[in-house]
Amino acid sequence: MKRRKRKPAYPPLTAVARRIYRGCFGDPLPTGWRVEYVGFMRGALGLCIEKEKRVLLSWGDLKRSDALATLVHEFVHVRVPGLRHGAEFRRLEGAAMRQLWRRAA
């Protein structure tokens, strides 16, 4: 008999992500948005899919990287749809991270 491969059980993430979003921006995560892990994403640690209101984080790659910074990066995409990576994006990303650490202190 052939064994089935079990899908890995990723820890639930949306509840924690809601608290992090509020810490970054002071507002609740917009309605309908979900944050979830996926296996491996080639070339990306995270991905914001605006049409589906989903933020995906790469479970395999984030083990070796900073998950919080990646989540904050994706949240800037949620907060300002259509904003491309550049000086303004980096400014908002830095401000969100500083605000999160201020609230945590």
C-alpha positions as CSV (number, residue, x, y, z in Angstrom):
1,M,0.0,0.0,0.0
2,K,1.3,3.4,-0.9
3,R,1.6,5.9,1.9
4,R,0.1,9.4,1.5
5,K,2.3,12.3,2.2
6,R,0.9,14.4,5.0
7,K,0.5,18.1,4.5
8,P,2.6,19.8,7.2
9,A,0.6,21.4,10.0
10,Y,1.5,25.1,9.9
11,P,0.6,27.1,13.0
12,P,-2.3,29.4,12.7
13,L,-1.2,32.9,11.9
14,T,-4.1,35.3,11.3
15,A,-4.8,36.0,15.0
16,V,-1.2,36.9,15.7
17,A,-0.9,38.9,12.5
18,R,-3.9,41.0,13.6
19,R,-2.1,42.0,16.7
20,I,1.0,42.9,14.8
21,Y,-0.9,44.9,12.2
22,R,-2.6,46.9,15.0
23,G,0.8,47.4,16.6
24,C,2.3,48.8,13.3
25,F,-0.6,51.1,12.3
26,G,-2.9,51.5,15.2
27,D,-5.8,50.2,13.2
28,P,-7.3,46.7,12.9
29,L,-6.3,44.5,10.0
30,P,-8.8,45.4,7.2
31,T,-11.8,43.1,7.0
32,G,-11.5,39.9,5.1
33,W,-7.7,39.7,5.1
34,R,-6.0,36.4,6.1
35,V,-2.4,35.6,6.8
36,E,-1.2,32.1,6.2
37,Y,1.9,30.0,5.7
38,V,2.6,28.1,2.5
39,G,5.4,25.6,2.0
40,F,8.2,27.2,-0.1
41,M,7.9,30.2,-2.4
42,R,10.8,30.3,-4.8
43,G,12.4,33.8,-4.7
44,A,10.1,35.3,-2.1
45,L,9.7,35.2,1.7
46,G,6.2,36.7,1.5
47,L,3.5,37.7,-0.9
48,C,0.5,40.0,-0.7
49,I,-2.4,38.9,-3.0
50,E,-4.8,41.9,-3.0
51,K,-7.6,40.3,-5.0
52,E,-7.9,37.4,-2.6
53,K,-7.1,39.5,0.5
54,R,-4.4,37.0,1.5
55,V,-0.8,37.4,2.8
56,L,1.3,34.3,2.3
57,L,4.5,33.7,4.2
58,S,7.0,31.0,3.1
59,W,7.2,28.5,5.9
60,G,10.4,26.9,4.7
61,D,12.3,30.0,3.9
62,L,11.2,32.0,6.9
63,K,12.9,29.5,9.3
64,R,16.1,31.1,8.2
65,S,15.0,34.7,8.1
66,D,13.2,37.4,9.9
67,A,9.5,36.6,9.8
68,L,8.4,39.8,11.6
69,A,10.2,42.0,9.1
70,T,8.6,40.1,6.2
71,L,5.2,40.3,7.7
72,V,5.5,44.1,8.3
73,H,6.7,44.4,4.7
74,E,3.6,42.6,3.4
75,F,1.4,44.7,5.7
76,V,2.7,47.9,4.0
77,H,1.3,46.4,0.7
78,V,-2.0,45.7,2.5
79,R,-2.1,49.3,3.9
80,V,-1.2,51.1,0.7
81,P,-2.4,49.0,-2.3
82,G,-0.4,49.6,-5.5
83,L,2.6,51.3,-3.8
84,R,5.7,50.0,-5.4
85,H,9.0,49.3,-3.7
86,G,11.0,52.5,-3.5
87,A,11.9,55.3,-1.1
88,E,8.3,55.9,0.1
89,F,7.7,52.2,0.6
90,R,10.9,51.8,2.7
91,R,9.9,54.9,4.7
92,L,6.5,53.4,5.5
93,E,8.0,50.1,6.3
94,G,10.6,51.6,8.7
95,A,7.9,53.7,10.4
96,A,5.7,50.7,10.9
97,M,8.5,48.7,12.4
98,R,9.5,51.5,14.7
99,Q,5.8,52.0,15.8
100,L,5.6,48.3,16.5
101,W,8.7,48.3,18.7
102,R,7.5,51.5,20.5
103,R,4.2,49.9,21.4
104,A,6.0,46.7,22.5
105,A,8.3,48.6,24.9
